[in-house]
């Protein structure tokens, strides 16, 4: 596929791969989402979590992200 360069967005062609409402568009979106779930599955603790402050929420999210990162690095290394 050739690389095309444009000096501005105005020079870019107004092409669409899929038209809004096209059933193929919904299938393509579903395939992209499925790929994302397969490639990097995120795991959050089940249930509803209440936090007193935004800082508490930030700490909880950081710990979830750290657990995801550890799980992915263990999976890739072993």
Residue pairs with C-beta under 8 A, 6 or more apart in sequence:
6 12
17 28
18 24
18 25
18 28
19 25
40 72
42 68
43 64
43 67
43 68
43 71
44 64
45 64
49 60
51 57
51 60
